[in-house]
Amino acid sequence: MGIFLEEGRRRPRALWRLLLQLVIFALLAALLTSLFAAVWFVLGPQPRPGSGSAGQLASSPALFLLSTLASLVAMLLSLWIAGRYLDRRPFRDFGFHIDRGWWLDLAFGLALGALLMTGIFLAQLALGWVEVVGTFSSGLPGVPFRTAILLPLAIFVCVGIYEEALSRGYQLRNMAEGLNYPALGPRGAVATAWVLSSLFFGLLHLANPNATLISTLNISLAGILLGAGYVLTGELAIPIGLHITWNFFQGAVYGFPVSGLQSAGASFLRIKQSGPEIWTGGPFGPEAGLVDPIAVLVGCLLIALWVRLRHGKVTLLPALAEGPREGPSPGGPSR
């Protein structure tokens, strides 16, 4: 039983927790996606006879939003189930000790994502690698821009929450607990889990359209950036905010592809991309270009500065590598 269960605790070892949570999430996501799609086909608008592909174009973005929403609900449910029956910890201990400070960190993360992607856009614009060819562009036939822009906003909010809950809130924390051996110590375990979870985050995007080795490495580096706020604060506020606006400004504001995918719905700017793909990322978007690591480095430094201003010191939280406390958890991880 020692292979499967931790000694002295009534819960599976970290590897089995990670695998079981992924299975629970996948099953719930498949179930909820099918359920939401069935409801949409029954209650949603039906294509008019003879509308052909136009009707499909109108419904496809809505179905994409529903599948993304299903993934968000599935992730939160799987996190609650895993926390209760596998990890033996309350849901909030995955990075959701929501208070005034949490919302302040979220606002910083939102501002940081917008700032970093704006820097990438302005750099390419100054170098002549991108040309603005249109503004306030709606990709939904017959839908005005002010309405169509709500679609990518909703999608990126859902993606930012559920990907961070999975990759940082659950995977990084459980990896850190599983690696917490005397040879590494708690902070060494957190650092190693930070790197490993970021590599896995990059591999999850390997199947995206136009993915390359550079894009996979860059998204792994983006995982380091997104994880920085978590390993320094123990909360998901900074990663979630950063993830949302990084994607939203990349696709729905500046018109770049987002991890190889075109932003659905609308974009404030419509652009024509040129310049060397090794720097711009080409059809995959900025995340496959060599400008991206510069933004990651700047972002990590700004997160460290913010944490220093908020908490007085910058250090990896050893509590992330420790098992759940006995009894209720009144606050976030101790520093």
N, C-alpha and C positions, 0 to 999 in steps of 0.2 A: 504493500500500500504506500510505502515511502516514495515510490516513483510518481504517484498521482496526487498524494495529499501532503501538505506541509506538516512537519512534526509539531505537535502541540496546538494546532489550529484546525478547525473544521472547515477547511477550504482547499480546493485544488492548488497545485503549484502554478507558478506564473505562466509557464508555457501552455498548460491546459486551459487556464483562464483566458489567455489571449485567443486561442483557437476556438474555444466554445463561444466567446462573445462574438467573434466574426461569423460563426455559423448562425447564431441567434439573429444577428443583424441581417444576414443575407436572407434568411427565411422570412423574417418580418418584412423586409423591403420588397421581396417578391410578392408576398401576400397582399400588402397594402397597395403596391403599384397596380396589381391586377384589380383589386377592389375599387380603387379610385378611377381607373380607366373604365371599368364596367359602369360605374355611376355616371361618368362623363358621357359615355355613348348612349346611355338611357335618357339622361336629363339634359345634356348639353345640346347646343344648336346643331341641327343636321344639315349637311350640304344640300343645296337646292338641286333639283334635277338639271343636269346639263352643266353644272358648275365645274365639273372636272377637277383639275388639280387645285383650283382656287379654294375649293372647300377644304381640301386636305391641308393646304398651306395655312388656312385659318385655324384649323384644329391642332396641327402639329405642335406649335409653340405652347398651346394650352396643355397638351399631353405631356410635354417636356417639363412644364412647371409642376404638374400633378405628380410626375415620377420623382422630381426633386423634393417636393413636399413629403411624399411617401418615404423617401430616404431619411429626411429629417425626423419624422415621427418614429420611424423604425429605429434610428440611432438612439434617440432619447429613451425609447422603451427598452431597447437592448441594454443600454447603460444602467437603467434602473433595475432590470432583471439581474444583470451580471453583478451589480453592486450588492443587491440583496442576497442572492443565492450563491455567488461565486466568490466575490471579494470580501463580503461581510463588512461593507462600508456604506454610509449614506450617499445618496446621489450627489449632494453638494460637495463631497470631498473629491470629486473629479474635476474641480475647478469652478464651481458655481456657488461660492460663498458670496451671494449677491448682497451688497450693501453700497453705501455712498462711494467708497473707494473703488469698488468693482466697476461702477458706472463711470467713474473718472478715468480709470484705466482703459475702459472700452472707448471713451471719447478720444483718448490719446492714440489708441490703435487705429481708429477710423481716420484721424488726421494724418497719421504716419503713412498708412497705405496710400492715401490720396497724394501726399507729398512725394513719396518715392516714385510712383508711376508718373506723376507730373514731371519729375526730373528726367525720367527716361524719355518721355515724349519731347520735352523741350530740347534735350541733347540731340535727338534724331532730327528734329526740326531745324536746329541751328546748323547741323552738318549736311542738310539737304537730303537726308535719307527718307523723309516723309513729306508728303504734300497734302494739304487739306483741300478736298475737292467738293465738299458739301457740308451742310450743317443741319441739325435737327431732322435726321433721317429716320423715318419709320419703315421697318421691314415687314409690317403687317398690312396687307391690302385693306384699304378703307378705314384703317384705324389711325387717328391723329397721333402725333409724336407724344403729346403730354400723357396720353393713355398708354401707348406702346412702351414707353420707357419704364413703366411700372413692372413689366414682365422681367427684364433682366435684373432690376432691383430686387424683386422677390426671389428670383433664382439664386442670385449671389448671396443674399442674406441666408437662405437655407443652406447653401453649400458651405459658407463660412462657418456656420454653427456646427453642422454635422461632421464635416471633415476635421475640424479642430477637436470636437468631442471624441472622435475616434483616434486620430493620430497622436494628439498630445494628451487629452484628458484620460483616455483609457490605455492606449498602447505604451506611451512613454512612461507613464506611472508604473504600469505592471512590469515592463521591462526593467525599470530601475529596481523594483522590489526583488525581481528574480536574480538580478546581478549583484545584489548587496552581500558580497562575501568579504571576509577580512582583507583579502589581497587588494580589493578596490576601495572598500569603505563606502559609506553612503554617498559622498559627493562624487567619487569616482564612478559609482554605479549610475548616478544621475547623468553624468557627462557621457558615459558610454551609451546609455539608453537614448539620450538626446541625439547622438550620431546615428545609432541603429534605426531609430524610428524615422529619422529624416531620410535615410537611405531607402527604407521601405516606402515612405511617402513618394519618393522619386520613382520607384519601380511601379507604383500603382498608376502612374501616368505614362508608362512606357507604351501602352497600347493606343494612346491617343493619336489622332491623325497627324501625320508629318513629324512624329516624334523622332528624335535623334539621340545619339549618345550625349551630346552637349546639353540637350533639353532635359534629359534624365538627370544629369549631374547638377544642372542649374536648379531644377525643382527640388533636388535633395538639399541644395544650399538654401533654397527658399524654406525648406523644412527646418533648417537650423535657425533662420530668421524668425519663423513663426513660433518655434519652440523656445526662443530666447525669453520671451515674456512669461512663458509658463515655468521654466526652470528657475527664474529669478523671483517670481511672485507666488507660484503655486496656484495661480488662477488662470482661467481661459479668456479673461476680458481683453487683454492686449492682443493675443493671437486671433480671436474672433473678429475684433474690429479691424485689424490689419488685413486679414484674409478677405473680408467683405469689400473694402474699398480698393485693395490691390486689384481684385478681379473686376469690380464695377468700373473703376476709372480706366483700366486697361481696355475693356471691351465696349462698355456702354457710354463712356465719355470720349475716349480718344480713338476708338474704332479699330484697335488691334485685335487679332485673334487671341483667345484666352486658352492657353495650353493646347493649341492646335484647333480649337473650336471657334467658330464665329459666334459672336454674342447675339442671342435671339431677341427679337422685339424691336429695338431702336438704339440709336447712338447719337450723341450730341454732335460728333464730328464724323465725317466720312473721309477716309484718307486713301492715298495711293502710296504704296510702300516701294522704296528702291534702296539702293545702298548695298554694301556687302552683307550677305546673309550671316556670315560668321559673327557679325556685330549686331545686326538687327533681329536675327532669329527667323527671318523670312516668313513662310506660311504658318509656322508654329506660333509666332508671336515673340515678343521681347524675352520671354522666359527661355528661348533657345539661343539667345545672343550673348555676346561677351560683355554687353553693357549691364546685364542682369547681376552678375556677381558684385559689381561696384555698388549697385543699389542695395544689395544684401549687406555688404560691409557697412555702408552708411546707416542702414536701418538698425543693425545690431548695436552700433555705437550710440545711436539716439535712444534705443531702448535702455541700454545700460545707464545713460545719463538720466533718463526719466526715473528709473528705479532708484538711482542714487539720490535724486531730489526728493522722491516720495518716501523712501525708507532709510536713507542715511548711509547705506552700504550696498554693494553689489556682490552677491555671492550665490552660488548654487544652493538650493534648499535641500538639506539632507533628509528632511521629513518626507520628500517625495519617494525616497527609497525605503521607507519604513512601512510596516503593515498597519492596518487600521487600529485605532485606539479602542480600548474597551469602553463601552458606554457612549453617550452622545458626544458629537464633535461640535463644540460651540463656535469655532472660528476656523480660519484658514490655516495652512501649514505654518509651523513656527519657524522663525528665521534663526 
